């Protein structure tokens, strides 16, 4: 399993596919499938049967997972996509933006 450079809570932009250009926050990462759920991106309609949680049932909209190769972290300085690097700072491993060299 490869090391993922995304974490929950990261602000990301979609770089490829139907939702290219959309921005959102990573809600959940599925490392074993190399996918992530991004808030407000890749919305799908799900038909739900009535249950205790939703007594009415019906059609609900929810986010579907999107492959992490189509996501890129947003640079905190200029708000555009950037790649992620790692370095040691004060004996701690930190992620940084390759574009602006800022710690993420």
MIDOSE-1310 file (N, C-alpha, C; in nm, 2 decimals, decimal comma, always signed):
residues 104
xxxx	+0,08/-0,12/+0,00/+0,00/+0,00/+0,00/+0,09/+0,12/+0,00; +0,06/+0,22/-0,09/+0,14/+0,34/-0,11/+0,11/+0,44/+0,00; +0,20/+0,53/+0,03/+0,18/+0,63/+0,12/+0,10/+0,74/+0,06; -0,01/+0,78/+0,13/-0,10/+0,89/+0,07/-0,05/+1,02/+0,13
xxxx	-0,06/+1,12/+0,04/-0,02/+1,26/+0,09/-0,14/+1,34/+0,13; -0,26/+1,28/+0,13/-0,38/+1,35/+0,17/-0,42/+1,30/+0,31; -0,48/+1,40/+0,38/-0,54/+1,36/+0,52/-0,68/+1,42/+0,53; -0,75/+1,37/+0,62/-0,89/+1,43/+0,65/-0,87/+1,57/+0,69
xxxx	-0,95/+1,66/+0,64/-0,95/+1,80/+0,67/-0,87/+1,89/+0,58; -0,79/+1,82/+0,48/-0,72/+1,90/+0,38/-0,81/+1,97/+0,28; -0,78/+2,08/+0,24/-0,85/+2,15/+0,13/-0,79/+2,11/+0,00; -0,88/+2,05/-0,09/-0,82/+1,99/-0,21/-0,90/+2,05/-0,33
xxxx	-0,84/+2,04/-0,45/-0,90/+2,08/-0,58/-0,90/+1,95/-0,67; -1,01/+1,93/-0,74/-1,02/+1,82/-0,83/-0,94/+1,86/-0,96; -0,85/+1,78/-1,00/-0,76/+1,81/-1,12/-0,80/+1,74/-1,25; -0,89/+1,64/-1,24/-0,93/+1,56/-1,36/-1,07/+1,50/-1,34
xxxx	-1,13/+1,47/-1,45/-1,26/+1,40/-1,44/-1,38/+1,50/-1,46; -1,50/+1,45/-1,43/-1,62/+1,53/-1,45/-1,63/+1,65/-1,35; -1,56/+1,64/-1,24/-1,57/+1,75/-1,14/-1,45/+1,84/-1,13; -1,37/+1,84/-1,25/-1,25/+1,92/-1,25/-1,27/+2,06/-1,22
xxxx	-1,19/+2,11/-1,13/-1,20/+2,25/-1,09/-1,27/+2,27/-0,95; -1,35/+2,17/-0,91/-1,42/+2,18/-0,79/-1,33/+2,17/-0,67; -1,36/+2,25/-0,56/-1,28/+2,25/-0,44/-1,37/+2,20/-0,33; -1,30/+2,14/-0,23/-1,37/+2,10/-0,11/-1,27/+2,05/+0,00
xxxx	-1,33/+2,01/+0,11/-1,25/+1,96/+0,22/-1,26/+1,80/+0,22; -1,15/+1,74/+0,24/-1,15/+1,59/+0,25/-1,22/+1,55/+0,38; -1,32/+1,47/+0,37/-1,40/+1,43/+0,48/-1,34/+1,29/+0,53; -1,31/+1,20/+0,44/-1,26/+1,07/+0,48/-1,17/+1,02/+0,37
xxxx	-1,07/+0,94/+0,41/-0,97/+0,88/+0,32/-0,98/+0,73/+0,33; -0,99/+0,66/+0,22/-0,99/+0,52/+0,21/-0,85/+0,47/+0,16; -0,75/+0,45/+0,24/-0,62/+0,43/+0,20/-0,61/+0,30/+0,12; -0,68/+0,19/+0,16/-0,67/+0,06/+0,09/-0,73/+0,07/-0,05
xxxx	-0,82/+0,16/-0,08/-0,88/+0,18/-0,21/-0,82/+0,29/-0,29; -0,73/+0,37/-0,22/-0,68/+0,49/-0,28/-0,79/+0,59/-0,33; -0,89/+0,61/-0,24/-1,00/+0,70/-0,27/-1,02/+0,79/-0,15; -1,09/+0,90/-0,18/-1,13/+0,99/-0,07/-1,26/+1,05/-0,10
xxxx	-1,33/+1,09/+0,01/-1,46/+1,16/+0,00/-1,44/+1,30/+0,02; -1,48/+1,39/-0,08/-1,46/+1,53/-0,07/-1,59/+1,60/-0,06; -1,60/+1,69/+0,04/-1,73/+1,76/+0,07/-1,78/+1,83/-0,05; -1,90/+1,80/-0,10/-1,97/+1,87/-0,21/-1,92/+1,83/-0,34
xxxx	-1,84/+1,73/-0,36/-1,79/+1,69/-0,49/-1,83/+1,54/-0,52; -1,86/+1,51/-0,64/-1,90/+1,38/-0,69/-2,03/+1,34/-0,61; -2,13/+1,42/-0,62/-2,26/+1,39/-0,55/-2,33/+1,29/-0,63; -2,39/+1,19/-0,56/-2,47/+1,09/-0,63/-2,60/+1,08/-0,56
xxxx	-2,71/+1,04/-0,63/-2,84/+1,02/-0,57/-2,85/+0,87/-0,53; -2,90/+0,85/-0,41/-2,91/+0,72/-0,35/-3,06/+0,70/-0,31; -3,11/+0,59/-0,36/-3,25/+0,55/-0,33/-3,25/+0,48/-0,20; -3,32/+0,53/-0,10/-3,32/+0,47/+0,03/-3,46/+0,42/+0,07
xxxx	-3,46/+0,30/+0,13/-3,58/+0,24/+0,18/-3,61/+0,31/+0,31; -3,74/+0,31/+0,35/-3,77/+0,37/+0,48/-3,71/+0,29/+0,59; -3,65/+0,36/+0,69/-3,59/+0,29/+0,81/-3,61/+0,38/+0,93; -3,55/+0,34/+1,04/-3,57/+0,41/+1,16/-3,51/+0,55/+1,15
xxxx	-3,39/+0,56/+1,08/-3,32/+0,68/+1,07/-3,40/+0,78/+0,97; -3,45/+0,72/+0,86/-3,53/+0,81/+0,77/-3,66/+0,73/+0,74; -3,76/+0,77/+0,82/-3,89/+0,70/+0,81/-3,96/+0,71/+0,68; -3,93/+0,83/+0,61/-3,99/+0,85/+0,48/-3,93/+0,78/+0,37
xxxx	-3,79/+0,76/+0,38/-3,72/+0,69/+0,27/-3,70/+0,80/+0,16; -3,69/+0,75/+0,03/-3,68/+0,84/-0,08/-3,54/+0,85/-0,13; -3,52/+0,96/-0,21/-3,39/+0,98/-0,28/-3,31/+1,08/-0,20; -3,19/+1,04/-0,16/-3,10/+1,13/-0,09/-2,97/+1,15/-0,18
xxxx	-2,91/+1,27/-0,16/-2,78/+1,30/-0,23/-2,67/+1,29/-0,13; -2,56/+1,22/-0,17/-2,45/+1,21/-0,09/-2,32/+1,20/-0,17; -2,21/+1,23/-0,11/-2,08/+1,23/-0,18/-2,03/+1,09/-0,20; -1,98/+1,06/-0,32/-1,92/+0,93/-0,35/-1,77/+0,95/-0,35
xxxx	-1,69/+0,84/-0,32/-1,55/+0,85/-0,32/-1,49/+0,88/-0,46; -1,38/+0,95/-0,46/-1,31/+1,00/-0,58/-1,17/+0,95/-0,57; -1,11/+0,91/-0,68/-0,97/+0,86/-0,67/-0,87/+0,97/-0,64; -0,77/+0,94/-0,55/-0,68/+1,04/-0,50/-0,59/+1,09/-0,61
xxxx	-0,57/+1,02/-0,72/-0,49/+1,07/-0,83/-0,55/+1,19/-0,90; -0,68/+1,21/-0,88/-0,76/+1,32/-0,94/-0,77/+1,44/-0,84; -0,70/+1,43/-0,73/-0,71/+1,54/-0,63/-0,57/+1,60/-0,60; -0,57/+1,73/-0,57/-0,44/+1,79/-0,54/-0,47/+1,89/-0,43
xxxx	-0,37/+1,90/-0,34/-0,39/+1,99/-0,22/-0,38/+2,14/-0,26; -0,46/+2,22/-0,20/-0,46/+2,36/-0,23/-0,35/+2,43/-0,15; -0,27/+2,51/-0,23/-0,16/+2,59/-0,16/-0,22/+2,70/-0,07; -0,18/+2,70/+0,05/-0,24/+2,80/+0,14/-0,21/+2,95/+0,10
xxxx	-0,10/+2,97/+0,02/-0,07/+3,11/-0,02/-0,15/+3,16/-0,13; -0,16/+3,09/-0,24/-0,23/+3,14/-0,36/-0,36/+3,07/-0,40; -0,39/+2,96/-0,33/-0,52/+2,90/-0,35/-0,52/+2,81/-0,47; -0,41/+2,77/-0,53/-0,40/+2,69/-0,64/-0,34/+2,55/-0,61
xxxx	-0,36/+2,45/-0,70/-0,31/+2,32/-0,67/-0,16/+2,32/-0,65; -0,11/+2,23/-0,56/+0,03/+2,22/-0,54/+0,06/+2,07/-0,50; +0,19/+2,03/-0,52/+0,23/+1,90/-0,48/+0,28/+1,91/-0,34; +0,29/+1,79/-0,27/+0,33/+1,78/-0,13/+0,46/+1,72/-0,12
xxxx	+0,55/+1,78/-0,03/+0,67/+1,72/+0,00/+0,68/+1,70/+0,15; +0,78/+1,62/+0,20/+0,81/+1,60/+0,34/+0,95/+1,65/+0,38; +0,96/+1,70/+0,50/+1,09/+1,74/+0,55/+1,09/+1,73/+0,70; +1,21/+1,73/+0,76/+1,22/+1,73/+0,90/+1,24/+1,87/+0,96
xxxx	+1,15/+1,90/+1,06/+1,17/+2,03/+1,12/+1,16/+2,01/+1,27; +1,26/+2,05/+1,34/+1,28/+2,03/+1,49/+1,25/+1,89/+1,53; +1,31/+1,79/+1,45/+1,29/+1,65/+1,48/+1,16/+1,59/+1,45; +1,07/+1,67/+1,38/+0,94/+1,62/+1,34/+0,92/+1,62/+1,19
xxxx	+0,86/+1,52/+1,14/+0,83/+1,51/+1,00/+0,71/+1,60/+0,96; +0,72/+1,69/+0,87/+0,61/+1,78/+0,83/+0,59/+1,78/+0,68; +0,46/+1,80/+0,64/+0,43/+1,81/+0,50/+0,44/+1,96/+0,46; +0,49/+1,98/+0,34/+0,50/+2,12/+0,29/+0,46/+2,13/+0,15
xxxx	+0,42/+2,25/+0,11/+0,38/+2,28/-0,03/+0,50/+2,30/-0,11; +0,51/+2,23/-0,22/+0,62/+2,24/-0,31/+0,62/+2,37/-0,38; +0,51/+2,44/-0,40/+0,49/+2,56/-0,47/+0,54/+2,68/-0,38; +0,49/+2,69/-0,26/+0,53/+2,81/-0,18/+0,62/+2,77/-0,06
xxxx	+0,66/+2,64/-0,05/+0,75/+2,60/+0,06/+0,69/+2,62/+0,20; +0,56/+2,64/+0,21/+0,50/+2,66/+0,34/+0,45/+2,52/+0,40; +0,46/+2,51/+0,53/+0,42/+2,39/+0,60/+0,26/+2,38/+0,59; +0,22/+2,26/+0,56/+0,07/+2,24/+0,55/+0,01/+2,20/+0,68
